Amino acid sequence: MKHIKYRILMLSLLIFLSGNITNAQTQYGWRGPFQSGNYNESGLLKIWPASGPALLWESTDVGTGYSSVTVTPDAVYITGRKGNNDVLTAFTRDGKKMWELIYGKASDSNFPDSRCTPSVINGKILLVSGMGDMVCVSKDGKIVWSVDYFDKYSGKIPQFGVSESPLLVGNLVIGTPGGKKHLWWHSILITEMLFGKLHR
């Protein structure tokens, strides 16, 4: 019973912090601001043309994967698998490729393709590779820091690899490595998180 109360308390704290901090600085990532899937846009079409919207641009050179794109005011980011690596590709809003970066090892599970939608805040891009490389990347495509969180937390790589996007709360980056050192539900605390370097 203590554990259940503890979990509820910590999750409530995270929701409170997340709501207050996101008001101060916009986050971009999976399911948009507040991870709600709601986008408060204006000027949207009430009826789509029969032929659908016009294709403005496309790219077939981003590797294989299942992630969503993350769109910020000045860039579009997407992850994909190339060879044995997970890569992050950045485009301008009009489709010009700016850079591509290997950010970690791809999963060697039954479902090896990249599944991490990048999380972006204050010009820093946060990702997790299929083999648990938690990485912070700058807007110009340079790795700021990287942590193998399975190694750090004595975690066991899941059967189907890693499929998550980092959650940002203030100066913290939250992931779920699980492992012998920490229970899965505890992982909201574990990332003590070395990751204070997020805003440097």
VEXLUMKE-952765 format. One line per 5 residues: for each residue x, y, z of C-alpha. Coordinates in nm, 4 decimals. Example, Ala and Ser with C-alpha at 12.3 -4.5 7.8 and 13.67 -1.06 7.14 Angstrom:
// residues 2
1.2300:-0.4500:0.7800  1.3670:-0.1060:0.7140
//
This chain:
// residues 200
0.0000:0.0000:0.0000  0.2891:0.2352:0.0816  0.4308:0.1815:-0.2655  0.0990:0.2678:-0.4335  0.0652:0.5906:-0.2310
0.4251:0.6788:-0.3101  0.3686:0.6279:-0.6820  0.0547:0.8422:-0.6827  0.2330:1.1179:-0.4888  0.5319:1.1223:-0.7252
0.3169:1.1130:-1.0388  0.1040:1.3992:-0.9028  0.4192:1.5996:-0.8364  0.5440:1.5362:-1.1892  0.2133:1.6431:-1.3432
0.2176:1.9610:-1.1317  0.5784:2.0423:-1.2225  0.5274:1.9613:-1.5870  0.2247:2.1909:-1.6160  0.4009:2.4820:-1.4467
0.7281:2.4493:-1.6335  0.5808:2.4060:-1.9776  0.4021:2.7369:-1.9369  0.7423:2.9057:-1.9155  0.9094:2.7333:-2.2106
0.7617:2.5456:-2.5032  0.8425:2.1791:-2.5424  0.8085:1.9931:-2.8706  0.7828:1.6180:-2.9027  0.5554:1.3153:-2.9067
0.1889:1.4202:-2.9192  0.2806:1.7893:-2.9050  0.2805:2.0346:-2.6146  0.1759:1.8735:-2.2828  0.1846:1.5332:-2.4642
-0.1930:1.5696:-2.5074  -0.2281:1.5271:-2.8848  -0.4154:1.8613:-2.8956  -0.2912:2.1421:-3.1196  -0.4497:2.4850:-3.0831
-0.4029:2.5976:-3.4420  -0.6105:2.8450:-3.6389  -0.6933:2.8744:-4.0082  -0.7351:2.5003:-4.0633  -0.9478:2.3759:-4.3521
-1.3051:2.2805:-4.2663  -1.3248:2.0504:-4.5719  -1.0325:1.8746:-4.7399  -1.0012:1.8824:-5.1212  -1.0984:1.5529:-5.2895
-0.7352:1.5002:-5.3921  -0.6124:1.5660:-5.0382  -0.3616:1.8316:-4.9290  -0.0820:1.9246:-5.1701  0.2517:1.7522:-5.1077
0.5083:2.0231:-5.0309  0.8116:1.7974:-4.9828  0.9189:1.4488:-4.8785  1.2356:1.2585:-4.7916  1.3125:0.8901:-4.8282
1.6625:0.9150:-4.6789  1.5936:0.9019:-4.3052  1.6344:0.5300:-4.2356  1.3646:0.2910:-4.1166  1.1457:0.3483:-3.8150
0.8087:0.4092:-3.6561  0.8616:0.7430:-3.4819  0.6673:1.0630:-3.5367  0.8371:1.3780:-3.6593  0.8923:1.6642:-3.4166
0.8266:2.0050:-3.5714  0.9627:2.3223:-3.4097  0.9385:2.6809:-3.5431  1.2685:2.6393:-3.7293  1.3207:2.2662:-3.7929
1.1766:1.9180:-3.8434  1.3430:1.6254:-3.6628  1.2989:1.2515:-3.7171  1.4792:0.9350:-3.6097  1.5492:0.6269:-3.8187
1.7682:0.3195:-3.8325  2.0607:0.2935:-4.0759  2.2687:-0.0219:-4.0535  2.3302:-0.0966:-3.6856  2.2757:0.2620:-3.5744
1.9907:0.4931:-3.4836  2.0230:0.8292:-3.6575  1.8627:1.1684:-3.6069  1.7964:1.3794:-3.9172  1.7167:1.7507:-3.9161
1.5403:1.9381:-4.1950  1.4424:2.2995:-4.2430  1.0678:2.3624:-4.2462  1.0773:2.3710:-4.6271  1.2466:2.0307:-4.6519
1.6198:2.1029:-4.6907  1.8336:1.8499:-4.5061  2.0516:2.0308:-4.2501  2.2377:1.7407:-4.0905  2.2288:1.3751:-3.9898
2.3773:1.2288:-3.6718  2.4344:0.8765:-3.5395  2.3137:0.9049:-3.1806  2.3227:0.5448:-3.0565  2.3058:0.1741:-3.1233
1.9918:0.0378:-3.2878  1.7947:-0.2408:-3.1224  1.8802:-0.5964:-3.2246  1.5381:-0.7231:-3.1139  1.2514:-0.8603:-3.3240
1.1446:-0.5005:-3.3965  1.4770:-0.3245:-3.4566  1.3691:-0.0021:-3.6282  1.3864:0.3341:-3.4528  1.0834:0.4328:-3.2440
1.1948:0.7390:-3.0469  1.0199:1.0660:-3.1284  1.2657:1.3457:-3.0376  1.1810:1.5750:-2.7448  1.2984:1.9345:-2.7946
1.3271:2.2248:-2.5519  1.5486:2.5360:-2.5486  1.7397:2.4209:-2.8560  1.8296:2.0825:-2.7032  1.7065:1.7568:-2.8593
1.6621:1.4531:-2.6295  1.6510:1.0955:-2.7589  1.6861:0.7320:-2.6575  1.8284:0.4740:-2.8962  1.6940:0.1204:-2.9311
1.9759:-0.0015:-2.7041  1.9266:0.2604:-2.4318  2.1653:0.5410:-2.5249  2.0058:0.8510:-2.3691  2.1441:1.1459:-2.5665
2.1234:1.5253:-2.5661  2.1944:1.6891:-2.9042  2.2400:2.0577:-2.9882  2.0517:2.2304:-3.2712  2.3627:2.2141:-3.4897
2.3787:1.8333:-3.4648  2.6483:1.7876:-3.1978  2.6158:1.5486:-2.9027  2.6160:1.7476:-2.5769  2.6069:1.4412:-2.3495
2.5221:1.0716:-2.3674  2.4431:0.8101:-2.1012  2.3995:0.4346:-2.1437  2.1174:0.3995:-1.8967  2.1048:0.0217:-1.9008
2.4690:0.0142:-1.7974  2.4325:0.2912:-1.5374  2.1224:0.1430:-1.3756  2.2025:-0.2275:-1.4277  1.8995:-0.2561:-1.6524
1.8110:-0.5422:-1.8820  1.7428:-0.4589:-2.2462  1.3736:-0.5369:-2.3127  1.2752:-0.8144:-2.5519  1.1514:-0.5672:-2.8112
1.4085:-0.2933:-2.7572  1.3430:0.0585:-2.6308  1.0350:0.2438:-2.7499  1.0033:0.5711:-2.5612  1.0584:0.9440:-2.5864
1.2253:1.1313:-2.2980  0.9973:1.3347:-2.0720  1.1296:1.6811:-1.9815  1.0455:1.8394:-1.6478  1.2466:2.1527:-1.5681
1.6146:2.0570:-1.5717  1.5319:1.6862:-1.5520  1.5149:1.4305:-1.8306  1.3072:1.1306:-1.7298  1.3467:0.7827:-1.8759
1.2537:0.4297:-1.7698  1.5619:0.2082:-1.7600  1.4239:-0.0127:-1.4810  1.6938:-0.2550:-1.3698  1.8255:-0.4014:-1.0457
1.9060:-0.0661:-0.8888  1.5585:0.0805:-0.9324  1.2075:-0.0522:-0.9868  1.0316:0.0638:-1.3041  0.7872:0.2899:-1.1206
1.0776:0.4385:-0.9325  1.2415:0.5553:-1.2486  1.0724:0.8943:-1.2256  1.3241:0.9596:-0.9488  1.6329:0.7792:-1.0647
1.7445:1.0129:-1.3205  1.8998:1.2204:-1.0469  1.9732:1.3090:-1.3396  2.3117:1.4041:-1.4428  2.0847:1.5634:-1.6934
2.0958:1.9028:-1.5271  2.3168:1.9929:-1.8223  2.0037:2.0233:-2.0355  2.0074:2.4047:-2.0389  2.3792:2.4721:-2.0550
//
